[in-house]
Amino acid sequence: AQSVTQLGSHVSVSEGALVLLRCNYSSSVPPYLFWYVQYPNQGLQLLLKYTSAATLVKGINGFEAEFKKSETSFHLTKPSAHMSDAAEYFCAVSGPTGGGNKLTFGTGTQLKVEL
Amino acid sequence: DVKVTQSSRYLVKRTGEKVFLECVQDMDHENMFWYRQDPGLGLRLIYFSYDVKMKEKGDIPEGYSVSREKKERFSLILESASTNQTSMYLCASTDSGNTIYFGEGSWLTVV
């Protein structure tokens, strides 16, 4: 069984400040991990994914995430927030084999960026 | 670019109506999914399909059924819509590459 916990349903940062969105996972098999972003009234867009290669993963729009097996974490970071980063972010996990690659999602973190 | 198209973005239906949500993908993906998204609950898997005419229940299949007669099309059916099915529905597809591509979503309101 797989699960994902996103700590903090709402995060607020100032423009230019560090963005840190937390994600912890539980998986009985080596996981594949994903971060998706959702802008208002749109579907989900892939930011980045971890698939057992490098533990530090770089994604689009300046985001990156680090896989830490010892902490079962996959936190999303961005050094300097921009107003356009305001959106909802979802962490997700899937197993590397079978299951049709279906994802189990966290409950989401709404990121607000203030001037 | 992969494109997953959900034909209806906004629907309003009456309680007890039969509702069809259609999804088409243009990349010959074998796997397709229907998720439901609700505030504070994230995305929950309703049904998924590995191939034509094949379907499997996800985490919340009650009150829903699906149809996959062609590889590119995956339909979600609400046999008798109820107000607790008011939600945003997201279709998705993937090949074996572990990246899932999502449609824009269908907002369904049941009154």
Contacts between the chains, C-beta under 8 A, distances in Angstrom:
chain1	res1	chain2	res2	distance
A	9	B	40	6.8
A	32	B	98	5.4
A	34	B	99	8.0
A	34	B	100	7.8
A	36	B	102	7.8
A	41	B	105	7.6
A	42	B	104	5.9
A	42	B	105	7.1
A	43	B	4	7.6
A	43	B	90	6.0
A	43	B	102	3.9
A	43	B	103	5.3
A	43	B	104	4.6
A	43	B	105	5.1
A	44	B	43	7.8
A	44	B	90	6.9
A	44	B	92	7.9
A	44	B	102	4.4
A	45	B	102	7.6
A	46	B	99	5.9
A	46	B	100	7.7
A	46	B	101	7.8
A	49	B	98	6.8
A	49	B	99	6.5
A	51	B	98	6.0
A	90	B	42	6.3
A	90	B	43	6.8
A	92	B	43	8.0
A	94	B	98	6.7
A	96	B	98	7.7
A	100	B	30	8.0
A	100	B	31	4.3
A	100	B	33	7.8
A	100	B	48	5.6
A	100	B	49	8.0
A	100	B	50	5.2
A	100	B	56	7.8
A	100	B	94	7.6
A	101	B	31	6.1
A	101	B	94	5.0
A	101	B	96	7.4
A	101	B	98	5.3
A	101	B	100	6.5
A	102	B	31	7.8
A	102	B	33	6.2
A	102	B	45	5.9
A	102	B	48	5.5
A	102	B	58	7.2
A	103	B	43	7.8
A	103	B	45	7.8
A	103	B	100	5.9
A	104	B	45	7.7
A	105	B	35	7.8
A	105	B	42	4.4
A	105	B	43	4.2
A	105	B	44	7.7
A	106	B	42	5.6
A	107	B	40	6.0
A	107	B	41	6.1
A	107	B	42	4.0
A	108	B	40	8.0
A	108	B	42	5.2
